[in-house]
Amino acid sequence: MKRIVTVTLNPAIDRTLVIPSPVFERVVRVLETYEYPSGKGVNVARVLKRRGFSVLCLGFFGGANGKKLIQGLQKEGLDHDFTLIEGETRGSLTIRDPTSRLEGHLVESGPFISEKEKVHFLKVYLRSLKVAEFIALCGSLPPGLGEDFYALLASEARRAGIPVALDTSGAPLQRALLAKPQIVKPNRQELSQISGRSLVTESDLKERLVRLVTDWEVSWATVSLGKEGMIGTDGKTMWKGVPPLVNPVNTIGSGDAALAGLIEAWVTGRSLKEAVHLAVVLGTANILVDGPGYIREEDVTKLMGTVRVFALD
């Protein structure tokens, strides 16, 4: 059976502390604590599994956090073939104030990956291409891999005839575009970064997305805009999806849920318009629950009728 393979080279154990109106000059009482196995590709896989797809998670794990990561994936029934490393899987911490509805994120850079560990992972990755119908390359690169690593992975997938979605930033994004991924999904900041200038207006965003299609031969170029939704183009048409106003519970993983929507649309043969619609629906559904990617199907059903999608000139 073919599977959607997600690659998370820098996974994390995410902890969220809920602290009403924190004042950091005294003892701070934590109201609630949550802990999840995470990282962009893991979150994408979680959403896709909840949508009924067969998934396989690849990446690196090590140390006590790495054991927690694998145990968490097993508990959720997320199939994986992670590569063991000597370093410690990173942690990340979110501090959420339910009073102001604000969050702050503290993110570690991740462990160093040795040449031996890199070579082992590549063997696992090449083996996974034999069962993959789609590859998602997601998140930051840990130290030691080099900025061309996603470009290498995308090129190998392209050689095997397997479509790729790319969700990273900076130089790894810029270089992986050379491998002509089918889907890219930066946010506004990430798209500005590779453009070399701040993209403030909708016109700026549209122009840059079209260039991703024409210059880099990307099939679907999208930009996620948070509560403003998403814009996507295939070079022929351009669509914007806008979510309804909701009371956010959690923002972590919403971009990953949106990417899962784009991937689902691609593998099921839907149009770009339908893809943007589903991406915004799943991204918004993620906001309504605690934890990255733990969407509820009842929320998805309700949002299908309330997310608006319209053409842009």
C-alpha positions as CSV (number, residue, x, y, z in Angstrom):
1,M,0.0,0.0,0.0
2,K,1.3,3.5,-0.9
3,R,1.8,5.9,1.9
4,I,2.4,9.6,2.5
5,V,5.9,10.0,3.9
6,T,6.6,12.9,6.1
7,V,10.2,13.9,6.9
8,T,10.9,15.8,10.2
9,L,14.6,16.2,10.5
10,N,14.4,18.3,13.7
11,P,11.4,16.9,15.7
12,A,10.7,18.1,19.2
13,I,8.8,17.3,22.4
14,D,6.5,20.3,22.7
15,R,5.4,21.4,26.1
16,T,2.7,24.0,26.7
17,L,2.2,25.8,30.0
18,V,-1.0,27.6,30.5
19,I,-0.4,30.5,32.8
20,P,-3.1,33.2,33.4
21,S,-1.7,36.7,33.3
22,P,2.0,35.7,34.0
23,V,4.2,38.1,35.8
24,F,7.8,36.9,35.7
25,E,9.1,38.8,38.7
26,R,7.6,36.3,41.2
27,V,6.5,32.7,41.5
28,V,4.4,31.8,38.5
29,R,1.7,29.2,39.0
30,V,1.0,26.9,36.1
31,L,-2.7,26.2,35.5
32,E,-2.3,23.4,33.0
33,T,0.5,21.5,31.2
34,Y,0.4,19.7,27.9
35,E,3.2,17.6,26.2
36,Y,3.2,16.3,22.6
37,P,5.5,14.6,20.2
38,S,5.9,17.2,17.5
39,G,7.8,18.8,14.7
40,K,6.2,20.0,11.4
41,G,6.3,16.7,9.6
42,V,4.9,14.8,12.6
43,N,2.1,17.3,12.9
44,V,1.3,16.9,9.2
45,A,1.2,13.1,9.5
46,R,-1.0,13.3,12.5
47,V,-3.6,15.4,10.6
48,L,-3.4,13.1,7.6
49,K,-3.9,10.0,9.7
50,R,-7.0,11.6,11.3
51,R,-8.2,12.2,7.7
52,G,-7.9,8.5,6.9
53,F,-4.5,8.3,5.1
54,S,-1.7,5.9,5.6
55,V,1.4,7.8,6.8
56,L,5.0,7.0,7.6
57,C,7.2,9.4,9.7
58,L,10.9,9.7,9.1
59,G,13.5,11.8,11.0
60,F,16.1,11.6,13.8
61,F,15.6,10.8,17.5
62,G,17.9,10.6,20.5
63,G,18.2,10.8,24.2
64,A,15.3,11.0,26.7
65,N,13.3,13.3,24.6
66,G,13.8,11.0,21.6
67,K,12.4,8.1,23.6
68,K,9.4,10.2,24.5
69,L,8.9,11.1,20.9
70,I,8.9,7.5,19.7
71,Q,6.6,6.4,22.6
72,G,4.2,9.2,21.7
73,L,4.1,8.2,18.0
74,Q,3.5,4.6,19.0
75,K,0.7,5.6,21.3
76,E,-1.0,7.5,18.5
77,G,-0.5,4.7,16.0
78,L,1.7,6.9,13.8
79,D,4.0,4.5,11.9
80,H,7.7,5.7,11.9
81,D,11.2,4.7,10.9
82,F,13.3,7.3,12.8
83,T,17.1,7.2,12.8
84,L,18.7,7.0,16.2
85,I,21.4,9.6,17.0
86,E,23.7,10.3,19.8
87,G,22.4,13.8,20.5
88,E,19.3,14.7,22.4
89,T,16.0,15.4,20.5
90,R,15.2,19.1,21.2
91,G,12.4,20.4,23.3
92,S,10.2,23.5,22.8
93,L,8.1,25.4,25.2
94,T,5.0,27.4,24.7
95,I,3.7,29.8,27.4
96,R,0.0,30.5,26.9
97,D,-2.0,33.2,28.6
98,P,-5.7,32.3,28.4
99,T,-6.6,35.8,29.6
100,S,-5.0,37.7,26.8
101,R,-5.1,34.8,24.3
102,L,-1.4,35.4,23.7
103,E,1.4,32.8,23.3
104,G,5.2,32.8,23.4
105,H,7.3,30.1,21.9
106,L,10.8,29.1,23.1
107,V,12.4,26.8,20.5
108,E,15.8,25.0,20.7
109,S,18.0,24.6,17.7
110,G,18.3,20.8,17.8
111,P,21.1,18.2,18.1
112,F,24.2,17.9,15.8
113,I,23.8,15.2,13.2
114,S,27.0,13.3,12.4
115,E,28.0,12.1,8.9
116,K,27.4,8.5,9.9
117,E,23.8,9.4,11.1
118,K,23.2,11.3,8.0
119,V,24.2,8.4,5.8
120,H,22.0,6.0,7.7
121,F,19.0,8.3,7.4
122,L,19.6,8.6,3.6
123,K,19.4,4.8,3.3
124,V,16.1,4.8,5.2
125,Y,14.8,7.6,3.1
126,L,15.7,5.9,-0.2
127,R,14.0,2.8,1.0
128,S,10.8,4.7,1.9
129,L,10.6,6.0,-1.7
130,K,9.6,2.5,-2.8
131,V,6.3,2.8,-0.8
132,A,5.7,6.6,-1.0
133,E,2.9,8.2,-3.1
134,F,3.9,11.6,-1.7
135,I,6.8,13.1,0.3
136,A,6.5,16.1,2.7
137,L,9.8,17.7,3.7
138,C,9.0,19.8,6.7
139,G,10.7,22.1,9.3
140,S,14.1,23.3,10.2
141,L,17.4,21.5,9.6
142,P,19.4,20.5,12.6
143,P,23.1,21.4,12.8
144,G,25.4,19.1,10.7
145,L,23.2,18.4,7.7
146,G,24.0,21.5,5.6
147,E,21.7,23.8,3.8
148,D,21.4,21.6,0.7
149,F,20.0,18.6,2.4
150,Y,16.3,19.2,1.5
151,A,17.5,19.9,-2.1
152,L,19.1,16.4,-2.0
153,L,15.9,14.7,-0.7
154,A,13.6,16.5,-3.1
155,S,15.9,15.6,-6.0
156,E,15.9,11.9,-5.0
157,A,12.1,12.0,-4.8
158,R,11.8,13.7,-8.2
159,R,14.1,11.0,-9.7
160,A,11.7,8.4,-8.3
161,G,8.7,10.2,-9.8
162,I,7.2,11.1,-6.4
163,P,5.7,14.5,-5.8
164,V,7.1,16.7,-3.0
165,A,5.7,19.3,-0.7
166,L,8.3,21.6,0.9
167,D,7.7,23.6,4.1
168,T,10.9,25.2,5.4
169,S,12.6,28.6,5.4
170,G,15.7,30.5,4.5
171,A,18.5,29.0,2.6
172,P,17.2,25.4,2.8
173,L,14.0,26.6,1.1
174,Q,15.8,28.7,-1.5
175,R,18.1,25.8,-2.5
176,A,15.5,23.1,-2.5
177,L,13.5,25.1,-5.0
178,L,16.1,24.0,-7.5
179,A,14.7,20.5,-7.2
180,K,11.3,21.8,-8.4
181,P,8.9,20.6,-5.6
182,Q,5.3,20.4,-6.5
183,I,4.0,22.3,-3.5
184,V,5.6,25.0,-1.4
185,K,3.9,26.6,1.6
186,P,5.9,29.4,3.2
187,N,4.3,32.0,5.5
188,R,4.5,35.7,4.8
189,Q,7.8,36.1,6.7
190,E,9.4,33.1,5.0
191,L,8.3,34.2,1.6
192,S,9.7,37.7,2.3
193,Q,13.0,36.2,3.5
194,I,13.7,34.4,0.2
195,S,12.4,37.4,-1.8
196,G,15.0,39.7,-0.2
197,R,12.4,42.3,0.7
198,S,9.4,42.7,2.9
199,L,6.1,41.6,1.3
200,V,3.6,43.8,2.8
201,T,0.7,44.1,0.4
202,E,-1.4,41.4,-1.2
203,S,-0.1,42.6,-4.6
204,D,3.5,41.9,-3.4
205,L,2.5,38.4,-2.3
206,K,0.7,37.6,-5.5
207,E,3.6,38.7,-7.6
208,R,6.1,36.6,-5.6
209,L,3.9,33.5,-5.7
210,V,3.6,33.7,-9.5
211,R,7.4,33.9,-9.7
212,L,7.7,30.7,-7.7
213,V,5.6,29.0,-10.4
214,T,7.3,30.6,-13.4
215,D,10.9,30.7,-12.2
216,W,11.1,27.5,-10.2
217,E,8.3,25.4,-11.9
218,V,6.4,24.9,-8.6
219,S,3.0,23.4,-9.3
220,W,1.1,25.0,-6.4
221,A,2.7,28.0,-4.7
222,T,0.9,29.1,-1.6
223,V,1.5,31.5,1.3
224,S,-0.2,31.0,4.7
225,L,-1.4,34.2,6.3
226,G,-2.5,33.1,9.8
227,K,-5.9,34.4,10.6
228,E,-6.1,36.0,7.2
229,G,-6.1,32.6,5.5
230,M,-4.1,31.5,2.5
231,I,-3.3,32.5,-1.1
232,G,-2.4,30.0,-3.7
233,T,-1.6,29.9,-7.4
234,D,-0.7,27.5,-10.1
235,G,0.3,30.3,-12.5
236,K,-3.0,30.2,-14.3
237,T,-5.5,30.9,-11.5
238,M,-5.1,32.4,-8.0
239,W,-7.3,31.8,-5.0
240,K,-7.6,33.2,-1.5
241,G,-9.2,31.2,1.3
242,V,-10.5,33.2,4.3
243,P,-11.5,31.5,7.6
244,P,-14.4,32.6,9.8
245,L,-13.7,34.4,13.1
246,V,-13.1,31.8,15.8
247,N,-11.9,31.8,19.4
248,P,-8.4,30.3,19.3
249,V,-7.4,27.7,21.7
250,N,-4.0,26.9,20.2
251,T,-1.9,28.2,17.3
252,I,0.8,25.6,17.2
253,G,0.6,23.3,14.2
254,S,-2.0,25.3,12.2
255,G,0.4,25.8,9.3
256,D,1.2,22.1,9.4
257,A,-2.5,21.2,9.3
258,A,-2.9,23.6,6.3
259,L,-0.1,21.8,4.5
260,A,-1.8,18.5,5.2
261,G,-4.9,19.9,3.5
262,L,-2.9,20.8,0.4
263,I,-1.3,17.3,0.3
264,E,-4.7,15.6,0.7
265,A,-6.1,17.7,-2.1
266,W,-3.1,16.8,-4.4
267,V,-3.3,13.0,-3.8
268,T,-7.0,12.9,-4.2
269,G,-6.9,14.8,-7.5
270,R,-8.7,18.0,-6.4
271,S,-8.3,21.5,-7.9
272,L,-6.2,24.3,-6.5
273,K,-9.4,26.1,-5.4
274,E,-10.4,23.0,-3.5
275,A,-6.9,22.6,-2.1
276,V,-6.8,26.2,-0.7
277,H,-10.3,25.7,0.8
278,L,-9.3,22.4,2.5
279,A,-6.0,23.9,3.7
280,V,-7.8,26.8,5.4
281,V,-10.4,24.5,6.9
282,L,-7.9,22.1,8.5
283,G,-5.6,25.0,9.6
284,T,-8.6,26.6,11.3
285,A,-9.7,23.3,12.8
286,N,-6.3,23.0,14.4
287,I,-6.8,26.3,16.2
288,L,-9.9,24.9,18.0
289,V,-8.1,22.2,19.9
290,D,-5.1,21.8,22.2
291,G,-2.0,20.4,20.6
292,P,-0.6,20.4,17.1
293,G,-2.6,18.4,14.6
294,Y,-5.2,17.0,16.9
295,I,-8.1,18.1,14.7
296,R,-11.7,16.9,15.3
297,E,-13.7,15.8,12.3
298,E,-16.8,17.6,13.6
299,D,-15.0,20.9,13.5
300,V,-13.8,20.1,10.0
301,T,-17.4,19.4,8.9
302,K,-18.7,22.7,10.3
303,L,-15.8,24.7,8.8
304,M,-16.3,23.3,5.3
305,G,-19.3,25.6,4.9
306,T,-17.9,28.7,6.6
307,V,-14.5,29.1,4.9
308,R,-14.8,31.4,1.9
309,V,-12.7,31.0,-1.2
310,F,-12.6,33.5,-4.0
311,A,-10.5,34.2,-7.1
312,L,-7.9,36.9,-7.2
313,D,-6.9,38.9,-10.3
